[in-house]
């Protein structure tokens, strides 16, 4: 099966304080070759983007209600009367709070959910076929 990639460029905001945030261009990427994950590249003005990968399910849930713990936490909110999705990311290099427009994130997620329906990810990985081949080789 040929890999399908669903991408979306958008402008997120890096929240520095309650009064201040700065724009951060980002790219959301979903690949059928890695069906459980979403990949985010943040272009922060350095030579190389900063990459984060986390569960698609976490982002889907985070659009509607607070979820996650540890390194990635996501929750819906409002900013200047707009619906946004907040992402708190924690790494050994520091913490970041990013704000993304809910409508753009939701539209992109809907596209990924049409490409790979939740619950069918395992089929794409061929785990069952590989396991069956292994087990039949031993018999």
Helices and strands as residue ranges (DSSP letters): E 5-15, E 21-31, G 32-34, E 37-43, E 50-55, H 56-62, E 67-69, E 72-79, E 82-91, E 94-101, H 102-115, H 121-125, H 127-138
